Amino acid sequence: MIVDETSMVSLSLMARLVEAVRPAARLVLVGDPHQLASVEAGAVLGDMVGPVGQPLVVGDRARAALSDVTGGEVPAEAPPPGSAVGDGIVVLRRVHRYEADSAIAALAAAIQRGDADAAVAVAAGDAPEVAWTALDAGEADDAALAPARTELVEAASRGARAARAGDAATALEALAARRLLCAHRRGPYGVEAWNVAVERWLGPAAGPGEWYAGRPLLVTANDYALGLSNGDTGVAVAGADDRLVAAFAPGGRVLTVSPARLAAVETTHAMTVHKSQGSQFAAVTIVLPDPTSRLLTRELLYTAVTRATRRVRLVGTEAAVRRAVTAPIARASGLGEQLWGVRAR
């Protein structure tokens, strides 16, 4: 049994999964323990990885197996005495989403190790991969937000032009070019406010009603009849007789359906960082909330930054950046103590 995106799995769901798997089966869990934990209780993947930090930590059995495969000695540290899963952890360090020597990689690494000074230095630098609009996103006017506004409008306008022309494939590609990520759903830093802002910036291109060519869509509930899953993204495009259809690409194949058949979709010029997990975009714009926000954590900022393949823009104050980098998620599930004998996180 292979489970991807395991960082999203809650404690109760993992318990049900383990109960359902046969004792002799092999369970392979894939995920990044530094990303956001599940919305529900527990931080299962982080607790399972536990004290396995920057050095590679494997037991004697795993070390011997790796040596047989590689033909050389494996430099590693032994797991803590009595650990239940030390022999079963493999840490993959080569990133394929963005260049290893890019500013995105440097920013992600600084966030991961909790180095606020390094993160601020990268964000404030002149590398083309990372830009920073250092202001309070909830209080800034359109003029102050001009750099971020220009990028967002350009990306949305490309998709809208293709959508009006009925070119679903190009509109979907444009949708994946840039994504605006927020920590909150509501309030001045939230998805709802920023969706409204982008549509206002687009002007007539956004149309007079809820449905318009170029409207980016997010499916919020599984629809087995249509073959759509919670989290699928799409775009409204002009169809036959200029009637709008909703275009999606599940499995890489463009699927068009009538908007009337969609029971659970929302506009997604902006989306939450939680809902972006498992996705990637050429460029991301990240709206950071007030430093006092309980959602502003190291895992949230790390997850948001690592969604980008080529470019990241931060929109937020230096205090918000520093707060995020130095505030890891703290959850007491008890799983870490059971597996490692120590509090994992």
Secondary structure, DSSP 8 states (H G I E B T S, - for coil): -EESSGGG--HHHHHHHHHHS-TTS--EE---TTS---SSS--HHHHHHTT--SS-B--HHHHHHHHHHHSS----B---TT-SSGGG--------SS-TTSHHHHHHHHHHTT-HHHHHHHHTS--TTEEEE-S-TTT--TTTTHHHHHHHHHHHHHHHHHHHTT-HHHHHHHHTTEEEEESBSSSTTBHHHHHHHHHHHHGGGG-SSS--TT-EEEE-S-BTTTTB-TT-EEEEEE-GGG-EEEEE-GGG--EEE-GGG-SSEEE-SEEEHHHHTT--EEEEEEE---TT-TT--HHHHHHHHTTEEEEEEEES-HHHHHHHHT-------SHHHHHHSS---
